[in-house]
Amino acid sequence: MRVLVTGGAGFIGSHIVYSLKNHNEAAVLDDFSSGKIDNLPEGIKIYRVDVRDRDAVFAAFAEYRPTHVSHQAAQISVSYSVEEPAFDASVNVLGGLNVLDAAREFGVERVVFASTGGAIYGEVPEGEKASESWLPRPASPYAASKASFEDFLEVYRQQYGLSYTILRYGNVYGPRQDPHGEAGVVAIFTRRLLESKPVRVYAREKRGDEGGIRDYVYVADVVAANLMALQEGLDGVYNVASGHGRTTTEVLRAVADSLGVEPEIEWQGVRPGDLRRSVLDVSKLRAHGWQPRVEFEEGIEKTVAWFKDNY
């Protein structure tokens, strides 16, 4: 198995690369707009390519000849997608189609796609968990672009015989997550508190409430799902999450307790594009033998420890 990991220098992609390097051949395709060379193991083959550059994508595939693709490259900010929906689509849809066309051209056996469970289902009512059978109800351009690309994957399977696995992630956190920007609240909180700076909590419904409810999953468990999809050839759509919802302030308290500090909070209103509640049903992936192995508190401790050593 020769795996090309798009976005392989990023947060989740780099963790996948390290796992693949231990077991299989792997290479990285990344434009390094947000990914970092320091995230990668020494000696890994790197293609410094923007997925929107069709010719460069094809050239990388022609040289490396992957048998499998782990497609992690994406524009990941919900709020930025609201501000710049055309840019979001140019990366997540058009860039993704360049990857699919190259995969078809060079005989790739399977594409594993990093989709979103945290945004694609829309609002998940209290007491319920979104399963893969729910119809996508995108509430942001980011979610819409992910849902659109999922449809393209099915079209490419029907028309060209390209096998795929869709992994709909919850809110992934862990070491190497980018603490800048608006994606990755665990990383943002950790960095801000380490720097003794105030943190922002965006409202679920009104300023001062406990914030939105999300399903947080540690990055090692997400990597395990990716390896299963690549190695066992899982077909179709699978949620990858913990199956439990936590408010933004619960996350903040966990990070603050791990650091032994009292946070200064700047209460904000509702952020454009944010959902009030998103919790996922992971029973389908569990049926294949996967299960989240890192509990939330342990994951927070591991993440905080990494940031202490690296920031």
Secondary structure, 3 states (H helix, E strand, C coil): CEEEEECCCCHHHHHHHHHHHHHCEEEEEECCCCCCHHHCCCCCEEEECCCCCHHHHHHHHHHHCCCEEEECCCCCCHHHHHHCHHHHHHHHHHHHHHHHHHHHHCCCCEEEEEEEHHHHCCCCCCCCCECCCCCCCCCCHHHHHHHHHHHHHHHHHHHHCCEEEEEEECEEECCCCCCCCCCCHHHHHHHHHHCCCCEEEECCCCCCCCCCEECEEEHHHHHHHHHHHHHHCCCEEEEECCCCCEEHHHHHHHHHHHHCCCCCEEEECCCCCCCCECCECCHHHHCCCCCCCCCHHHHHHHHHHHHHHHC
